Amino acid sequence: MLHARLAAIDAEPVPRGEPWLVPTLLALALASLVALAIAAGHPAVALPLALGVVVAAVAGWRRGSGAEIAESAAVIAPDYALVSSSLDLCADAAALTDDEGRLLGLNRAYRERFPALAPPAQLVADPEGRQAIEQARMQALQDGQASATLSGEKGTILAVTVARAGHSGGLLLWRFLRPRRSPLDILIKRLQGLEGEVLGEAGLLAAAVDETGQVVAANGLFARRAALGEAGTNLDDVLQVAGEGRVRLTAAGPESAVLRLLHIPAEPGSGRAAGLTLLFATGEAPSLSEPASLQALLDLLPLGLALVDRDGRFLTSNKAFRRAAALEEGPLPAFPSDLVVKEDKAAVADAVRRNSRGPAMSGDLAVRLSHQPAEPVALTIAGLRNLGEASVLLLLKDNSEEAKLKRQVAQATKMQAVGQLAGGVAHDFNNILTAIIGHCDLMLMRHTPGDSDYDDIQQIKSNSNRAAGLTRQLLAFSRQQTLRPQVLQLPDVVSEVSHLLKRLLGETVTLQLKHGRGLGAVRADPGQLEQVIVNLAVNARDAMAGMGGGRLTIQTYAVKAEQVAELGSDILPIADYTALSISDTGCGIPASVLGKIFEPFFTTKEVGKGTGLGLSTVYGIVKQSGGFIFAASKVGEGTTFVIYLPVHQEEKGDVAEAARPALPAARAEETWGTGVVLLVEDEPMVRTVAERALTRQGYTVLTADNGEEALEIVARGEPIDLLISDVVMPVMDGPTMVREARKTRPDLPILFMSGYAEEQLRRSIDIDNVAFLPKPFSVQQLSEAARKVLASR
């Protein structure tokens, strides 16, 4: 909500008033009085009134001009004080910075939590923490949002989220979440509040103890009867053992009444002794047939708690237990084993029976509840004695939200790691393909069509180009491919590819297109978007093949910011989007598979019928275009993929970019040239192909294995017309070598070649006047690139 408010403040136009209106009306009124004075025969009165008309008109003109100047100044200078006031609506520490992390505005919570008022990057002292914040900043600038978890002071955990904000997306909104309190801290606060008073009125003595047995909080009744002082007291000093499960208050003397003791751990299943200690009043144990006071006590506890009798039947439970077991509306089942799946029923029933009749013990079981069989939970079973009908205590914690967050973090981490691996594999594979394609081109220069080896060489080159397509898909998944974005309308892209889809889907699948109204333009690569639609359509066709056909529906529609806010998604930022929905009536995707569909090389198809890169390519293209993709499916009903692309805000350069004519392709004779070329490449196979290709085109080629050797050649003073270098090399990489070479030869032309994407390299390489040649390339492409760079001089 705060993110959306900041974006709205940045995007709202300054209200334009009408400062000339009041003076103008006054001038008209005075003019009317002048006319009346003349008509009434009083010209002496008319003269001062006429002067008033002139003064009012001039004042109106000057006031209007000044208001317009003030309004322009208000538009030019952002009011970050207003932004800081808006940030005060957030209870967490929040700050607004520019894209470099410099503070522009912060709220009151930020000042209180970080009195030094340092930027986010300087809030932690350790290098790992600063690196994590820097990575979160870079990821937010690229993906729109990011998060990081840091180690704060005194062992606390500092969680920070950062999201891109502002009309142009050049600002960053930082939010430092409040540290999560431990269950013991929550228990202490409640005992010191209304809950402690309720327990005292019910005649229950309650105290919170830490792991060492120290009394850290108590209700008023416990404090008075145990004579607790201001300093901390150990529970062993307050109580005297008077039998199994029974104690006496030391302060009341050895002849005092016997109390029944019940200890409830604050974190069940953790093995920690810290928790709540209850002392029941003297006399018989509280009757469970009249559970008014006991049920009120149980419902106040944040832990899921239930009592079971000797026959293994439920006696009572609190609200937290029913909420964790999804029984908020329905009745409590007869036995605890009725809550779990079939495979876990025997283990739960056996544990309850042993703890109800044998010696008092406690233990934990990992069980799966019936309403969420895919997510194991911890069930603590403890034996009770001398509590009337109750003989077993069950503790159940609702950790569904925590488990959901863990799955999301694990999935995001896994996708990021796999993306980095895919990018590295594609880079190394591109070097191999460059050598294969280059040698094929050199061999084809010695063979003509009709030779016995010509067709074989062409086949090798064709297969190498197919392999290059696979590397492009890997780069698409890792968001490192080169895109050519344009401002376009999604219905136009769908219309362009619909004719191809009809042929791909066949006669058994019906294609249905639906387009909404008021769609905003998006900025994306049309060719890549067509690939996204084709990949999803082909998967839908395969899903419907076993069902004798079906219907594929492609729909485009607008999604406003308020609709995004209603969705309540933690992933989708609040903004205006144009959505593309692709639905089929196929067999559907099981829930166990749905979370893995975007992983590379994961496929449910038979061997030889799929590479597993289709949906991973879709995921990479959508993310690199600044969008989001979600999948929903039901087995037997079909699958729906929804892609959200942010609405593009028109800028002055968009029309010029769209209207820029394409450069004509180079003719064969234009690849020939003269001059000295310094070739720097650490891969021998790539260096050999490039050297032979450039030599055949008329260039004098000097080669170097690494950046240091290249600098030695430059230092010798030999004439060099062009420097062609790989980017990633051991010891000294290409950009570092180029910066050193340009210290002595500032006008040296540079041509970088790399298996990574051009956009990624230009963001990381801050060097002017450099050209780029992606791998794998052919002999012709290398010659054309060298000729073009030399011609640009």
N, C-alpha and C positions, 0 to 999 in steps of 0.2 A: 504493500500500500504506500509506504514511504517513497519507494522508487518511482511509482506512478505519479505521486504528488510532485516530486522534483522535476520529472519530465514535463508535467503539465505547466509548472511555473516557468520552465525554460522555454516552452513552446507557445505560451499565451501571448498574444499581441497586447501591447500597452493600449488601454482604452483611449480613444481619440475624442476629446471633448470639442465643443464649439465655443471658444473664448470670445469670438466676435459677436455672439448673438445678443448679449445684454447691451453693450454699447450701441449696437445698430438700432435696436428697438428704442433706446433712449433718444437717439438722433432723430428717428422718425416722429417720436412724440413731440420733441422740441420743434421740429419743422411744422407740425400741425398747429402748435401754439402760435408760431410766427404768422401762419396764414390767417388764423382767427384774429390776431391782434391787428393786422392790416385791414381785414374786412370790417372790424369794429371801429376803425378810425383812430387807432393809437399807434402811429408809426414809431414813437419813442420807445414803446415797449418792444416793438418788433426787432430793433437793432440788437439789444443784448441777447434776445432769444436766438437770433441768427448766429451770433458768435458761439453760443452754446451748442448749436447744431454742428458747427465746424469742429469744436473741441471734442465732442462726443465721437464724431466719425474718426478723427485722428487717433483718439484713445482706443477705439475698437480695433483699428488697423494694427496699432503697435502691440496691443495685448494679444491679438491673434498671432502675430509673428513671434512674439516672445514665447507663447505657449507651444508653438510648433518647434522652436529651438529647444525648449526644455524637454518636449516629448522626444525629440531626436536624441538628446543626450541621455534620456532615461533608457531608450532602446539600446544605445551603444554600450552603456556602462551597466553590467549586471549587478543587481543588489544582492550580494552574498550575505549581508546581514539578514535579509528576509529569508534566505535559504537556511541560515543557522537557526532562525526562529522556527522554521518548519521542521527542522531536524529535532527540535525539542519535543515534538509529538512522539518520537521514538523513545521507548524506555531504555533500550540498549545504547551503548556508546556508539555514535555514528559521526562520520566526517565525510566531507566532499573534497576531492582533490582533482587536480588536472591529470592528464595522462602520464605525467612523470612522477606522480605521487606527492606533489606539493599541496599543502593545505590551502583550501579556499573557504571552507566553512565547517563548523563543528557544533555539536549540541552540548547541553549542560552536562549530560551523563559522561560525555567524552572528557570534559574538563575535570569532573570529579574523579574519574577513574584513572586518567593520565594527567596529573597536574603539570607535568613538564610541557604539555601541549606540543609534543613532538609529532612529526608525520608518521603514518603507519609503518614505514620501513625502518624507523628508528625506535620503535616501542620495545623491541627485544634486543638484548645485547649479544646473544650467541649467533655465530655465523649461519648455523643451520636455520634458525628462525628467520633471519633476514632473507636468506635464500628462498625459504618457503613463501614469504610475503611477496618477494619479487616475482616468483613463478606465478602466484595467484594474480598479480597485477597484469602480467603479460597474457595469461590465459583469459582474463576478463576482457582485455582489449581485443582479443581474437574471437572468443566464443560468446561474449556478452555477460558472462558471470563465472565466478570461480569461488573456491573456498579453501581454507587451510586450517590446520590444527597445530597449535604451538604450545610449548611448555612455558608457563608464566612463572611468576614469583611464588615461592613457598610451595612448590609442587603443584600449583593449580594448572588447569588446562585452559588455554586461551583459544577460543574458536572464532574465526573471522570469515565473513563473506564479503565479496566485492562484486559489484555489478556496474556495467557501463550505463551512463545516464546522460541526460542532456539531449537537446535537439539534434546536434551533430554527432552525438556519441563520443565526444572527446573528453568527458568527465567521468570520474569514478566515484561511486558511492560505497563507502566502507562501513561495515557494521560489526562490532565486536560483541558477540553474544555473552549474556551474563553467565558466569560459571554455574554449572548445575550443582545444586546442593545435594549432599549425601542424605540417605534415608535417616541417619541418626540426627542430622541437623534439623530435618523436618520434624522428627519426633520431639526434639527439644523445644522447638518453637510452639508446637501444639500443646505440650504439657504445660508450658508457661502461659498459655492463653485460655480460651473458652473451654477447650477439651479437658484441660486439667481440672477446671472448676466443676464440669459435669461429672467427672470421675469421683471427685471429692464428695459431691452431693449424693452420689450413689453409694458412698461408704467404701470406696476403693482407694487404697494407697498405691500410687503409681510413681515410678522413678525411672529415668533413663540412665543407663550405665554404659561406659565405653568398654573397649576390649580388655582393659586392665582391671575392670570391676569398679572403677571410680564413678561415683554418682555425679553426673554432670547436670542433671535437672530433675525436679520433682514437683508434684502438685502441692498445694498448700496443706492438705491433710497429712501427707507423708512427711513434709518438712516439720510440721508441728509435733507429731507423735514421735518421730525419730530424733527430734532435737538437733536437726542439721544446722551447722554453723555456716558462716559465709565461705570459709575455705572448703575445698573439695574433701569429700569423705569416701572411704572405701566401703563397698556394700557389706563386706565381711565384718567391719567394725560396727555396722548398724544392726545387723541381724545375728541371731543365735539359732543354730539348728535344733529343732525339736521333733525330729522324726522325718520320715520320708515325705518330702514335699511340704513340710511344715516348719515354720520359723517363729521366733519371738523377737520383738523389738528390744534391743539392748537397753535403750533409755527407759523402757517401761518396767524393767526388773525381771528377775528369774521366775516370778510367780505370775507374770502377766499372761493374758490370753494367747492361745496359739492361733497363728494366722496361716493360711494356705498360700503358697508362693507359686506363681506362674511367670515364666520368663519367655518372652517372644523375641526372637532375633530380628534386628532391623533389616538385615540383608540375608534372607533365607537362602541356603545353598552355598553361601560363600565361605562357611566355616568360621566366621567371626562371631564372637560372643556378645558384641555390643548390641543393645536393643532395649526393650521395654520390660520392666519388672513390675508385676502386679501382686499386691497383697490383699487377699479377700478378708472381709471382716470375720470376727469370731463367730462360732456357731456352725451350723451346717453350711455346706457349699451352696452357692446361689442356685436356686431351682430353675432348671431349664424349661419347666412347664409354665413359668411366669418370667419370660425373658426380657421384660421391658428394659431394665437397667443394663443387663448384659448385652442385649442386642444393640442398644445405643452405643455401648462401649465398642463393640466390634465394628459397627458402621463408621466410627470415627477413625479407625486405623487405616493407613494408606496401603497396607498389605492385604492380599487376598487370604482370608482366614476362614476355616470351616471346622466344625466339631462333629465327630463320628462316635456312635455308641459301640458297645462291645460286640453287637451283631453286625457291625460294618455298615450301618445305615446312617445317613445324614441326620444330624439333629438341627443344626442351624449354620448359617454362613453370613458373612457381611457383604456389603455392596461391592467392595473391591474384588472379592472372590467371584461373585456372580458376573461382574463385568469381564473379568479375565476368562471365564468359562463360557461367555456369550449366553448367559442365562438371565439377563436383565428383565426380560419380559415373561419368559416361561417359568414353570415351577421347577424346584430343585429335584433332580432325580433321586431314586431310592438309594443307590450305592455309588461310591466314588468311581468305580470301574466303568460306570455308564457314561462318564465324561470323555473317555479316551477311545482310540480306535481299537479294532478287534485284536490286533496283535499285542497291544499293551494291557489288555484287561486282566489277564492272569497275573502279571507282575504287580499291578496295583492292588488287586484283591489279596494276594499273598502278603504284601507288605503291610496292609491295613490289619490283617488277621494277626500277624506276628507282633505288631506293636500294641495291639489292644489286649492281648492275653499274656504275653511274656514280660520280661523285665522292661522298664521304661527306656526306650532308645529313640534315636532319630536318624534319619538318612534321607538322601536325595535320590530321585528317580527322574530320568529323562524320558518324558512321555510325549505323545502326540495327541492333541485334543481332537475331538470329532469334527469341530467346525473349522479347524485349520490343520489338516493332517500332514502338510508339507513342512511345518515349522515346529520342531521339538521345543518343549518348555520344561522348566525345572519344577518338580512337585516335591515339596518337603513333607515327610511323614514323621511325626513325633508321638511317642506314647505319653499319655497323661494318667496321673493317679490321684485319687481322693478329690475328684471333681464331679461327683455324682454320676450321672449317666454318661458323661463324656469320657471317652477312653483314648481317643486318637485326635490329634491336631493336624490339620492339613494346611499348608501354606502354598499359595500359587501366586506368581507374579505376572502381571500383564506386560509382557515385553514385545508386543506386536509392533508398536511404533519404533522401538529401538532396533528390532530385527529388520524392519523395512529400511531404516536408514543405513544399517550395516550392509544390506544387500545392494543398495544404491551406490554406496561408497566403493564396495568391492567391484561392482560392475563397471563404474567409471574408471577405477584404477586399472582394471584388467583391460578395458578397451584402450586406454592410453598406452599401456605397456605393449599391447599387441600392435598398436599403430606405430610405435617407435620401431618395433622389430620388423614390421612390414616395410617401413621406409628404408631401413638399413639393408634388408634383403634386396629390395628393388634397386638400390644404388649399386650394390655389388653385381647384381645380375645384369644391370645395364652396361657395365664395363665388358662383361663377357659377350653380350650381344653386339656391342660396338665392334669388337674384334671380328666376330663371325660375319656380320653384315659388310664390314669394310673389306675383308679378304674376298668375299663373294663378288663385290664390285670390282676389285682388282682383277680377279679371274675372268669376269665377264668382258673386261677390256681386251683380253687375249683370245676370246672365243666369240664366234658369231652364231646367230641362229642357224640351226642345221647341224652344228657339231654334236658329236656324241655326248660330250660333257655339258653342253649348254643347258639342257633341260634339268639336269641334276643340280647344277649350280643355282638355277632359278628356284628349284624346289627348296633347297637349303635356305635361300634368302627369304622365300615366302614363309617358311616355318619360323624363321628368326623374327620376322615382323609380327607373326602371331604371338610369339613369346613376348615381344615388346608390348603388345596389347595387354598381356597379363600383368606386366610390371606397372603399366599405367593404372590398372585397376588397384594394385597394391598401393600406389601413391595416392589414388583417390580415397581409399579407406583411411590412410594415415594423414589425409588432408594436406598433401604436399604436391599435388599435381598443379599444372599451370592452367588457370581458367581465363577465359575471355568474356568477362561479364558485359551484359548489355541491359538497358532499361527496356522491359518488355511486359506484355500481358500474358498471364497464364493460359487463357482460352486460345490465344493464337498458337502457343506451343502445342497444346493438345490437338488443335485442328491440323497442324502440320504433320503430326505423327499418327493421326487417326487412320489414314489410309494404309499405312504400314501395319498398324495393329489389326485391321480387319483380315489381312492376309496371314498374320502370325497366329491369330486366335482360331482360325478355321471356321467351318460351318456350324459346329455344335455349340459354339459360344456366342452369345448375343452381346454386342457392345452398345452401351447406353451412355450418352454424354449429357451432362447437365451443367449449365453455367449460371452463376448468380449475377446479381446486379451490383453496381457500385464497387467493382473490384479495383483495388489500388495496384499501381504498377510495382513490379519487383525488379531487382537488379541481380541477374544471374547469367550463366553461360547457357544459351539456348540449346546447344548441342549436348551439353551434359544433362540438362533437364529432360531432353528427349530420351537419353540413355536411362535415366531414372524411371521414366514412364514405361519404357519397353521392358526393362528388367522386372518391374513389378507385374506388368501384364503377362509376361511369359511365366512367371511363378504362379500367377492366378490360373492361367490356362492348364498348367500341369496339375494344380490342385483340383481342378474340375474334370480332368480327363477320366479319372476313375468313377465319376458319377454320371457319365454320359453327357457331359456338357453343363451349361449353366449361363449365368449372366454376369458380365463385368461392367461395373458402373464407375465412370470417372466423373467427378464433380468438382467444380471450383466455386468458392464462395468467400465472402468477406467476413473477417472476424475482428470486431472492434475491441478496444482496450477494456471496456467495461465487461464484455463477454469473457475475455481472458481472466479478469479478476474473479468472475463467478466460477470459473473452472477450478480455481484454488490449486493450480499446479505449482510445485516447488521448482520445476525445471524451466517452464515457459515464462519469460519476463512479460510484464504487462506492457503491451504496445499494440498497434494496429497490424494485422497480418492478412495476407491472402492465402487461403488454404486450398490444398489439392488433396482430394480424397479418392482413393482407389479401392473399391470393394468387390469381392467375389462371393459366389455361392458355393464354394468348394468344400473340401473335407475339413478345413480348419487346422489350427496348430495347437497341439497340447500345451498346457500351462508349463510343463517341465521343459519344453523346448523353446517357448516364446522368448525367454530371457537370453537365448544364445543365438538368435537368428542373424544378428548383425556381426557376429564374429567371423573373421576370414577363414576360409576352408572348412567351415561347418556346413554340412548339407545332410538332408534326410533322403536324398535321391540315391539311386543305385550307383554302383561303381561304374565310372565311365560316362555318366549322364549329367554331371555337374561338377564344377570346380569349387563351389562354395564361396565364390567371390561376388556373386550378383548383388545380394543384399548388403554386403560390406561396402561395395562400391557405391550403392545408393546412399548408405549412411555417410560415407566420406564426402560425397558431392553435396548433400544437403547441409552438413555441418560447415563445410568450407564456404558455402554460399550464405552463411549466417542464419540458416534456418534450423528447424527442429522436426523430427519425425517420430511418430508414435504408432504402435501396432496394437490392435485388439482382435481377439479371435475366440470363437467358440467351436469346439469340435462338432462336426456335422452340420454347422450352419454357415460357416464362411469366415473370411478374414478381411479386415479393413486397415489400410495404411493411410494415415493423415499426415501431410507435410505442411508445416507452417513456415511461410517465407515473409519476412518483415516488409511492410509497405515502404517503397523507396520514396524519399523526399527529393523532389526535383532540384537540381543544381544547374548553374550556368553552363558548366562544361559538358553536361549530358548530351545536349543537342549537337554540339560540335564534335563530340566523340562519335556519336552515332552516324553523323554525316561524313566522317572522314573516309575518303576513298581508300580501297585496299591497294597495296603496292603491287605493281606487276611482277610476275615471276621472272627470275633471272634466266636469260637464254644460255645455251650451252657454251657459246664462245665467251660469255662474260665471266666464266669461272677461271679462265687463264689469267695469270698475273706475273709480276716480277717483284723482287725485293727479298729481304732477309727476314725469315720468320724464326723466332725462338720458341720452341715447343717444349713445355714442361709437363710431364706426365709420369707418375710413379708406376703405373701398370705397363709392363713391357709390351704386352700384346696390343694395347690401345696405342702406345707410342709408336710402335712399328707401323701400324696401319696408317696413322695420321701422317707420319713422316713420308711414307711412300706416296700417299695421295697428294700431299702438297708438292712433293718433288716432281711428280708427273704433271702438275699444273704450272710448272715453270718457276717455283719459288726455291730459294736457297734456304735450307732448313738446318738450324742448330738445335740440338736436343739436350735436355737435362732431366735427370732422374728425380730431382727434388728441388725445393725452393732455394736451398743454400747453393747448390751447384749453379742454378740459374743466375743468382746474384753475382757469383764469380764471373760468369760470362759477361754480364752487364758491366761489371767493374773493369773488365779488360778494355772497354771502350770500342768494341766492335760495333759497326752500324747495324741497328735492328729496326726494321720497319713495322713489325707486328709481334706482340707477345701473346701466345696461345697457351693457356694454363688450365690444369684441373683445379678444382676448388679444394677438395679434401685430400690432403697428402700428409704422410708422416713427417715428423720433425718440424717442418715449417709449411703451413698451408698456403694456398694460392693467394688469398687476400693479403696476408702479412707480407708475402714476397713482393706483391705488386706495390704496396705502400712504400717499401724500402727502395724498390727500383725507381719509383717516380720522384724520389728525393733528388736524384741526379738527372732523370729524364722525365720531366713533368708532362710532356706531350706524347708519351709513348702509348700507342693504341693497345687496348686490351680486349681479348676475346676469352671469356671463361667458358669451360665445358664441364658439365656435371650431370650426374644421374638424379639429382634432386630438382625440385621445381624452381622456376625462375622467381616467383613471388617470394618464396621462402628465402632464397639467396639474397634478393635485393633488400629484404628487411634486415638481414644479418650482415650484409656487406655494405658499408658506408663509403663507397668509392664512386667518384663521378666518371662519366664517359667510359663505360664498359659495356661490351656486348655479351650476349649469352647464347650458348648452343647446347640444347639438351641432348643427353645420351638416351638411347643409342642413335647414332647418326650415320648416314651413308657417306661415301666419298664425295658424291655430288653436293650434299648439304654442307659438308665441311669446306669445300672449295668455294661455294657460294657465300658462306658466312665470312670467310677470310677476305674475299673480293669486296664484299659490302663494307666491311670495317675499313679497309684501305681506301675505298672510294669516298667514304664519309670524311676523310681528312681534308 
